[in-house]
Amino acid sequence: MQDNKYDWEPDPNPENWKTVKYDPKWHTYTALIAIDRPEEFNSYLLGTLKELSAAFERAMADPAVQFIVMSGTGDKAFCTGGNVHEYAEIYNSYPWGFWNWGEHYGRVFDMILHCGMPVIARVNGAVAGGGYEFVACCDLAIASENSRFISPGPRVGMTSIGGLSQWLPLHMSIKKASEMVLMSEEISAKEALEHGVINAMVPQDKLDETVKEWIDKMLTLSPSSLHYFKTHINWWKELVWRLTWEHGKAWFSLNIGSMEPSEGLWSFKERRKARMMEIREFRAKGGDPRVPFGPYITRCEKCNTEFLPKNSKYCLNCGEKLETQ
């Protein structure tokens, strides 16, 4: 599924990248890596994830880059996670493809963790889903006062197991982390600061200045010391990440084609309220959202089409009426 509007290989020249801006001279020994999709609140596509990984690889290979600032362009959003249109149009129809998507997603976190230098999240505006998880993974995070944070996964039939289930409890209590995800409610930059999600909150027009001030302070410190401290602190992040993200990829690959993600993703795409209560009622009556019309065990005697849902009344291929099993 390459070379489409959602997936492409990064151009060798960063100036030609479609959705990521890379500036290796943003500040002294500092590169800026910014998602550049402000028209869709800096939600990322599969191609974006590949460009992000390529940007981190470039920074790692450049001895003049010793700090990385991760951000999003514009002032409306840092990053709002994966693009729901891509999820609905591609992976809802081809769930197994999410395994490949999840591998590229995980590589971005590997880059943040293993680039060998401090990574600072420059947070401007809305932070949701995977964007929230980027913030949780970065070493430091400085946010503008207009920033707001939310885990919307439960609203669209997805779940926050790509960084938040792993790392939010490292920032706060398990109970508070659970509340943030299970209630799927928005918190302000002030609340994020109080809970330890970010290190500082500043006026929007002071954001760049503050990020550079923090880097200036670290510039006077031992590079090897900062590198090795990051390596040690990563032990906590790696411990839970390595044990759980492979399961996360599997969960999405096996579930994104079922009723809850289908309803959640398409309701978002169609700008209507998700009918999760109806799905709960269906479950309460004994239905299974993964096989709503029964297991795929029926065969049409007329055209020999197999693996039709057990409760099918007619063949989905030839229209023949089926015997009730």
C-alpha positions in Angstrom: 0.0 0.0 0.0 2.8 2.4 -0.9 2.7 5.5 -3.1 -0.8 6.6 -2.1 -2.0 9.6 -0.3 -1.3 8.0 3.0 1.9 6.1 2.4 5.1 7.0 0.6 8.9 6.7 1.0 10.7 9.8 2.2 12.6 11.7 -0.5 16.4 11.7 0.0 16.2 15.5 0.3 14.4 16.7 3.5 13.4 19.8 1.7 11.1 17.7 -0.4 9.4 15.9 2.4 5.6 16.1 2.3 4.6 16.3 5.9 7.6 16.8 8.1 9.9 19.9 8.4 13.5 19.3 9.3 15.7 22.2 10.4 19.2 21.0 11.6 20.1 24.6 12.6 17.0 25.7 14.5 19.2 26.6 17.5 22.7 26.0 18.6 23.5 22.3 18.0 19.8 21.8 17.8 17.5 20.3 15.1 13.8 20.9 14.8 11.6 18.0 13.7 8.1 19.2 13.1 5.0 17.5 11.7 3.7 19.8 9.0 0.0 19.1 8.6 -1.6 22.0 10.3 -4.7 21.8 8.1 -5.5 18.5 9.9 -4.1 19.5 13.3 -0.8 17.7 12.6 -2.3 14.3 12.6 0.2 11.9 11.0 -0.1 9.5 8.2 2.0 6.4 7.6 4.2 8.4 5.2 4.6 11.0 8.0 5.9 8.3 10.4 8.4 7.3 7.8 9.5 10.9 7.4 9.8 11.4 11.2 12.1 8.3 11.5 14.2 9.6 8.6 14.5 13.0 10.3 15.7 11.4 13.6 18.2 9.3 11.6 19.6 12.4 10.0 19.9 14.1 13.3 21.7 11.1 14.8 24.2 11.0 11.9 25.0 14.7 12.2 27.6 15.5 14.9 26.5 19.1 14.9 23.1 18.1 16.2 23.2 17.4 19.9 19.6 18.3 20.8 16.3 17.6 19.1 13.1 19.6 19.4 10.0 17.8 18.4 6.9 19.9 17.5 4.1 20.6 15.1 3.7 23.6 12.7 1.2 26.3 13.4 -0.3 27.3 16.7 -3.5 25.1 16.7 -1.9 21.7 17.4 1.2 19.9 18.5 0.0 16.6 17.1 -3.5 14.9 17.3 -2.3 11.4 16.7 -3.0 9.1 13.7 -5.2 10.3 10.9 -8.8 8.9 11.4 -9.5 9.1 7.6 -6.5 6.8 7.0 -7.7 4.4 9.7 -11.2 4.3 8.4 -10.5 4.1 4.7 -7.5 1.7 4.8 -7.2 -0.4 8.0 -10.9 -0.7 8.8 -11.1 -2.6 5.5 -7.7 -4.3 5.8 -7.0 -4.8 9.5 -3.8 -6.9 9.0 -2.2 -3.9 7.3 -2.2 -2.2 10.7 0.7 -4.5 11.7 3.0 -2.7 9.2 1.6 0.7 10.3 2.3 -0.2 13.9 5.9 -1.2 13.2 6.6 2.3 11.7 4.8 3.9 14.5 7.0 2.1 17.0 10.1 3.1 15.2 9.4 6.7 15.9 9.5 6.0 19.6 12.6 4.0 19.2 14.2 7.0 17.5 13.1 9.3 20.4 14.5 6.9 23.0 17.7 5.9 21.2 18.9 9.0 19.3 21.6 9.6 22.0 20.6 13.1 22.8 17.9 15.0 24.7 14.6 15.3 22.9 12.3 18.2 23.9 8.7 18.3 23.0 7.7 21.9 22.0 4.0 21.7 22.6 1.7 24.2 20.9 -2.0 23.7 20.9 -4.0 20.5 20.8 -2.3 17.2 21.9 -4.3 14.0 21.4 -3.8 10.3 20.9 -0.3 9.5 19.5 0.7 13.1 19.9 0.0 12.8 23.7 2.2 9.6 23.5 5.0 11.5 21.8 5.0 14.0 24.7 5.1 11.2 27.2 8.1 9.6 25.5 10.2 12.8 25.0 12.7 13.6 27.7 11.4 17.1 28.4 8.2 18.9 27.4 7.5 22.7 27.4 4.0 23.8 26.5 2.2 27.0 25.6 -0.7 28.1 27.7 -3.2 27.3 25.0 -2.2 23.6 24.9 -4.8 21.0 25.9 -4.4 17.2 26.2 -6.8 14.4 25.6 -6.8 10.6 24.9 -9.7 10.2 22.4 -9.1 6.5 21.6 -12.2 5.2 23.5 -14.4 7.7 21.6 -13.5 6.1 18.3 -13.2 2.4 19.2 -9.5 2.5 19.6 -7.4 2.5 22.8 -4.4 4.3 24.2 -1.9 1.5 24.3 0.8 3.0 22.1 2.5 5.1 24.8 0.0 6.3 27.3 -0.8 3.0 29.0 3.0 2.5 29.3 4.3 6.0 30.3 1.5 8.1 31.8 1.8 6.1 35.1 5.5 7.1 35.1 4.3 10.8 35.2 1.6 10.4 37.8 -0.3 7.8 39.7 -1.8 4.7 38.1 -5.3 5.9 39.2 -4.9 9.3 37.7 -3.5 7.9 34.4 -6.5 5.5 34.3 -8.9 8.4 34.9 -7.4 10.4 32.0 -7.8 7.5 29.5 -10.9 5.8 30.8 -12.9 9.1 31.0 -11.4 10.4 27.8 -11.7 14.0 29.1 -9.6 17.0 28.1 -7.1 18.6 30.5 -5.5 22.0 30.2 -1.8 22.8 30.0 -2.0 23.9 33.7 -3.4 20.5 34.7 -0.8 18.8 32.6 1.9 20.7 34.4 0.4 19.8 37.8 0.3 16.1 36.8 3.9 16.1 35.6 3.1 15.5 31.9 5.0 18.7 31.0 7.9 20.5 32.6 6.8 24.1 32.0 3.9 26.1 30.8 4.6 29.5 29.1 2.7 32.2 27.1 2.4 31.2 23.5 4.7 34.0 22.3 7.4 32.9 24.8 7.4 29.2 23.7 10.4 29.2 21.4 12.3 31.6 23.6 11.8 29.3 26.6 12.7 26.1 24.7 16.0 27.7 23.6 16.7 28.9 27.1 16.4 25.4 28.4 18.7 24.2 25.7 21.2 27.0 26.5 21.4 25.7 30.0 22.1 22.2 28.9 24.7 23.4 26.4 27.0 24.2 29.3 26.7 20.7 30.7 28.6 17.5 29.8 27.2 16.0 26.6 28.2 12.5 27.7 26.6 12.9 31.1 23.3 13.9 29.5 23.5 11.0 27.0 24.2 8.5 29.7 21.5 9.8 32.1 19.0 9.5 29.2 20.2 5.9 28.6 19.5 5.1 32.3 16.1 6.8 32.5 15.1 5.0 29.4 15.3 1.7 31.4 11.9 2.6 32.9 10.4 3.4 29.5 11.9 0.4 27.7 10.8 -2.0 30.4 7.1 -1.5 29.8 7.3 -0.5 26.1 9.1 -3.7 24.9 6.8 -5.9 26.9 3.6 -4.3 25.6 3.8 -2.6 22.2 4.0 -5.9 20.3 0.7 -6.8 22.0 -0.7 -3.3 21.0 0.1 -3.9 17.4 -1.7 -7.3 17.6 -4.7 -5.8 19.3 -5.2 -3.2 16.6 -4.5 -5.6 13.8 -7.1 -8.0 15.1 -9.7 -5.5 16.2 -9.7 -2.5 13.9 -12.1 -4.2 11.5 -14.7 -5.0 14.2 -17.9 -3.1 15.1 -16.5 -0.7 17.7 -13.7 0.8 15.6 -15.9 0.7 12.5 -18.6 2.8 14.2 -16.1 5.0 16.1 -13.9 5.8 13.1 -16.7 6.4 10.6 -18.8 8.4 13.0 -15.8 10.7 13.4 -15.3 10.8 9.6 -19.0 11.5 9.1 -19.1 14.1 12.0 -21.8 12.4 14.0 -21.9 10.9 17.5 -20.7 7.3 17.9 -23.4 4.8 18.7 -21.5 3.0 21.5 -24.6 2.6 23.6 -26.2 0.6 20.8 -23.2 -1.6 20.7 -23.4 -2.1 24.4 -27.0 -3.1 24.1 -26.0 -5.5 21.3 -23.4 -7.1 23.7 -25.9 -7.2 26.6 -28.2 -9.4 24.4 -25.4 -11.8 23.7 -24.0 -10.4 20.5 -20.2 -10.2 19.8 -18.9 -7.0 18.1 -16.2 -9.0 16.4 -18.6 -11.5 14.7 -22.0 -9.7 14.8 -23.6 -12.2 12.4 -22.0 -15.2 13.9 -18.7 -17.1 13.0 -17.7 -17.5 9.4 -18.7 -21.1 8.9 -21.5 -21.1 6.4 -21.2 -22.3 2.8 -23.5 -21.5 -0.1 -24.6 -24.8 -1.8 -25.3 -23.0 -5.1 -22.1 -21.2 -5.8 -19.8 -22.8 -3.1 -18.9 -19.5 -1.5 -17.4 -20.3 1.9 -16.9 -18.5 5.2 -20.2 -16.7 5.2 -21.4 -15.5 8.6 -23.4 -18.2 10.3 -26.6 -16.1 10.6 -26.6 -15.0 7.0 -30.0 -15.3 5.3 -28.7 -14.9 1.8 -25.4 -15.6 0.0 -23.3 -12.5 -0.2 -21.9 -13.6 -3.5 -24.8 -15.0 -5.6 -27.8 -13.9 -3.5 -29.1 -17.5 -2.9 -31.3 -18.0 0.1 -29.4 -20.0 2.7 -30.7 -22.7 5.0 -30.8 -21.7 8.7 -28.2 -23.5 10.7 
